[in-house]
Amino acid sequence: MNSEFARSSIGSLAVIPEVMTGVLLVGHGGFDKLEYPDGIPVPTLGRVKF
């Protein structure tokens, strides 16, 4: 399967981006330990990178 495309349940192609935005917990504490970075790699089967 091409990492750029995936089939949805109705059979049409959907574009899956290479990166996403998300909230990361970077340590113990309060809200000061949360980061909201851009450019997090989108996880796929068999691949998880940080």
C-alpha positions in Angstrom: 0.0 0.0 0.0 1.2 3.5 -0.8 1.8 5.4 2.4 0.2 8.5 0.9 -3.2 6.9 0.1 -5.5 4.5 1.9 -8.9 3.1 1.0 -11.8 4.0 3.1 -14.7 1.7 3.9 -16.7 2.9 0.8 -13.8 2.4 -1.6 -12.7 6.0 -2.3 -9.1 7.2 -1.9 -8.3 9.4 1.1 -5.1 11.4 1.3 -3.3 10.7 4.6 -0.8 13.5 5.5 2.8 12.6 6.4 2.8 14.8 9.6 0.2 15.9 12.1 -0.3 18.3 15.0 -0.8 16.9 18.5 -0.4 17.4 22.2 2.7 15.8 23.8 3.3 15.2 27.5 7.0 15.9 28.1 7.2 15.2 31.8 5.5 15.0 35.2 3.7 18.2 36.3 0.9 20.4 35.2 0.0 22.2 32.0 3.6 23.5 31.7 4.6 19.9 30.7 2.3 19.9 27.6 3.6 20.9 24.2 1.6 21.4 21.0 4.1 20.9 18.2 3.6 20.7 14.4 5.3 18.1 12.4 4.7 14.9 14.4 4.9 11.9 12.0 1.6 10.2 11.4 1.8 6.7 12.8 1.3 3.8 10.4 1.3 0.1 10.8 4.7 -1.1 11.9 6.1 2.5 12.2 6.1 4.7 15.2 8.6 7.6 15.4 9.0 10.5 17.7 
